[in-house]
Amino acid sequence: MRGSIKDRVAIIGMGCTKFGERWEASADDLLVDAAYEAFEDAGIGPDDIQAAWVGTTGSGATGMMLSGPLRLQYIPITRVENACATASEAFRNGCYAVAAGIYDMVLTIGVEKLKDTGLSGLGGAQPNPSHVLSPEGTAPGSFALLATTYFARYGLSYEEGKHMIGRVSWKSHRNGALNPKAHFQREVSMEAILNAPMVAWPLGLFDCCGVSDGAAAAIITTPEIAKSMRKDPVYVKALQICAPPVDGNASTKYDYTHVESTVHAAQAAYEEAGIKNPREEISMAEVHDCFSITEAVTMEDLMFSPRGKVKDDIESGFFDLDGKLPVQPDGGLKCFGHPIGASGIRMIYEMYKQLQGKAGQRQIKDPKLGLTHNLGGFPAGCMIFAGIFGLPGV
């Protein structure tokens, strides 16, 4: 029988650096800044940490990439990687260690320094061996297939579909303009979005997230300790990772209008958290909007919108900051960019602040449950994380 993490661990401190082109800061600097904001928030110091997990895809090796900058004294530290779910994986491992009763206080942190590599895009990918049933291609090209196929399946003209995904980006930029930690902090007009240079048809410049540097951290402990340390800890309700058989490119069943791994991860997370109607019960979400079409399709995969009907919800403002179910209240990957090893905990940071009522101008009214989602890979085969966070008794 599969167990549940629900309400077995709590977050008592979080930190997040400003994301962006951080030429002045090294990966070590970003780790220190995120960790010490989390320490201060939790009211503890580095000596209180019993174990740590650090996530990165290419900005360091072994646990010493964290113990060195923070001068942690001979404690267990594990470096993890799981594509775009890397930070969430570090967080998940830390939660399980506390829930198992092995540790009382752990640090989980994610970091990525991409701008200094001199590469465009995310970089670091190796060519596939000749026997792999996966075509070579770019991320924009691969996700553009979601858009063209979705438009065709549900009878959207180019203009209708382009406006739908354009409004996704418009909404995120409005939210990001309110966030001092975001990389991009200004609104962008629909006219600019719709007329931007094409990257991979029909995805234009503003349909694609940027490349950034950043780090984010979380302090995890038991519910009992959390209650003794602060009045507003945030509780973990569900943590799910889903790995597919990577057969999308070889299967005629894969239709390029959804991401099957997200469907499975979401269903498992809802079961773990005891959620029956996510559209009504989830208060807000941070999802993996690497491209605007990804967010649109994810709304259906998470059961926020009915199949083929997300356009209605996007255009009506259902997912806006003042809508029924705000998505990307912090601006999302669209405004933060995507430092691969940091994004997952950055998303949790927003849920944490919103649930505590500390999100400033972005504050959502009376949130109870928040969901975060990472997608690592291409639509036909990707690692998915789905996590749910909330207040006690929910």
NORJOHU-V319658 format. One record per residue. N is the residue number from 0. PSI is psi in whole degrees, 0 to 359 (NA if undefined). Layout:
[[N | PSI] [N | PSI]]
This chain:
[[0 | 132] [1 | 133] [2 | 185] [3 | 142] [4 | 353] [5 | 121] [6 | 19] [7 | 347] [8 | 160] [9 | 153] [10 | 126] [11 | 356] [12 | 140] [13 | 154] [14 | 151] [15 | 128] [16 | 168] [17 | 134] [18 | 151] [19 | 200] [20 | 86] [21 | 63] [22 | 331] [23 | 353] [24 | 137] [25 | 173] [26 | 321] [27 | 315] [28 | 316] [29 | 319] [30 | 315] [31 | 314] [32 | 314] [33 | 316] [34 | 317] [35 | 333] [36 | 319] [37 | 318] [38 | 313] [39 | 319] [40 | 323] [41 | 344] [42 | 33] [43 | 179] [44 | 173] [45 | 333] [46 | 345] [47 | 349] [48 | 127] [49 | 335] [50 | 161] [51 | 154] [52 | 131] [53 | 132] [54 | 133] [55 | 153] [56 | 340] [57 | 14] [58 | 22] [59 | 165] [60 | 145] [61 | 170] [62 | 344] [63 | 343] [64 | 342] [65 | 319] [66 | 327] [67 | 301] [68 | 324] [69 | 356] [70 | 44] [71 | 139] [72 | 89] [73 | 39] [74 | 162] [75 | 128] [76 | 130] [77 | 130] [78 | 129] [79 | 159] [80 | 133] [81 | 56] [82 | 222] [83 | 352] [84 | 15] [85 | 309] [86 | 319] [87 | 327] [88 | 319] [89 | 316] [90 | 315] [91 | 316] [92 | 318] [93 | 319] [94 | 316] [95 | 324] [96 | 321] [97 | 316] [98 | 330] [99 | 351] [100 | 13] [101 | 320] [102 | 156] [103 | 337] [104 | 117] [105 | 157] [106 | 131] [107 | 139] [108 | 147] [109 | 146] [110 | 149] [111 | 135] [112 | 98] [113 | 328] [114 | 327] [115 | 351] [116 | 336] [117 | 3] [118 | 150] [119 | 159] [120 | 198] [121 | 331] [122 | 174] [123 | 351] [124 | 143] [125 | 146] [126 | 144] [127 | 143] [128 | 159] [129 | 339] [130 | 353] [131 | 132] [132 | 62] [133 | 119] [134 | 148] [135 | 146] [136 | 178] [137 | 161] [138 | 312] [139 | 319] [140 | 320] [141 | 315] [142 | 338] [143 | 330] [144 | 328] [145 | 317] [146 | 308] [147 | 319] [148 | 321] [149 | 315] [150 | 315] [151 | 317] [152 | 320] [153 | 18] [154 | 33] [155 | 132] [156 | 166] [157 | 315] [158 | 319] [159 | 314] [160 | 319] [161 | 321] [162 | 322] [163 | 308] [164 | 331] [165 | 323] [166 | 332] [167 | 311] [168 | 320] [169 | 315] [170 | 315] [171 | 321] [172 | 327] [173 | 317] [174 | 316] [175 | 332] [176 | 343] [177 | 4] [178 | 111] [179 | 346] [180 | 353] [181 | 154] [182 | 310] [183 | 120] [184 | 46] [185 | 151] [186 | 153] [187 | 132] [188 | 155] [189 | 323] [190 | 315] [191 | 320] [192 | 314] [193 | 335] [194 | 11] [195 | 157] [196 | 142] [197 | 137] [198 | 306] [199 | 105] [200 | 127] [201 | 19] [202 | 119] [203 | 184] [204 | 316] [205 | 0] [206 | 356] [207 | 138] [208 | 162] [209 | 181] [210 | 128] [211 | 170] [212 | 150] [213 | 170] [214 | 153] [215 | 150] [216 | 155] [217 | 140] [218 | 124] [219 | 138] [220 | 186] [221 | 157] [222 | 324] [223 | 315] [224 | 319] [225 | 316] [226 | 330] [227 | 344] [228 | 333] [229 | 161] [230 | 344] [231 | 50] [232 | 158] [233 | 135] [234 | 144] [235 | 127] [236 | 331] [237 | 144] [238 | 116] [239 | 134] [240 | 136] [241 | 125] [242 | 126] [243 | 170] [244 | 2] [245 | 49] [246 | 11] [247 | 320] [248 | 347] [249 | 3] [250 | 131] [251 | 350] [252 | 340] [253 | 124] [254 | 359] [255 | 30] [256 | 3] [257 | 171] [258 | 108] [259 | 324] [260 | 323] [261 | 320] [262 | 312] [263 | 317] [264 | 319] [265 | 316] [266 | 318] [267 | 320] [268 | 317] [269 | 320] [270 | 316] [271 | 322] [272 | 352] [273 | 31] [274 | 127] [275 | 325] [276 | 87] [277 | 326] [278 | 326] [279 | 328] [280 | 329] [281 | 130] [282 | 331] [283 | 164] [284 | 149] [285 | 115] [286 | 171] [287 | 84] [288 | 56] [289 | 327] [290 | 153] [291 | 323] [292 | 329] [293 | 314] [294 | 317] [295 | 311] [296 | 323] [297 | 326] [298 | 324] [299 | 320] [300 | 328] [301 | 1] [302 | 27] [303 | 327] [304 | 149] [305 | 156] [306 | 130] [307 | 3] [308 | 7] [309 | 332] [310 | 318] [311 | 317] [312 | 320] [313 | 311] [314 | 332] [315 | 350] [316 | 16] [317 | 325] [318 | 8] [319 | 167] [320 | 328] [321 | 16] [322 | 185] [323 | 325] [324 | 85] [325 | 134] [326 | 135] [327 | 52] [328 | 337] [329 | 356] [330 | 346] [331 | 187] [332 | 331] [333 | 324] [334 | 338] [335 | 342] [336 | 187] [337 | 78] [338 | 105] [339 | 314] [340 | 356] [341 | 337] [342 | 319] [343 | 313] [344 | 331] [345 | 320] [346 | 316] [347 | 324] [348 | 317] [349 | 318] [350 | 318] [351 | 311] [352 | 319] [353 | 316] [354 | 333] [355 | 354] [356 | 29] [357 | 31] [358 | 10] [359 | 227] [360 | 342] [361 | 0] [362 | 127] [363 | 144] [364 | 118] [365 | 52] [366 | 147] [367 | 320] [368 | 136] [369 | 146] [370 | 140] [371 | 151] [372 | 130] [373 | 145] [374 | 118] [375 | 109] [376 | 207] [377 | 162] [378 | 322] [379 | 350] [380 | 108] [381 | 150] [382 | 135] [383 | 136] [384 | 137] [385 | 122] [386 | 149] [387 | 136] [388 | 146] [389 | 186] [390 | 162] [391 | 145] [392 | 5] [393 | NA]]
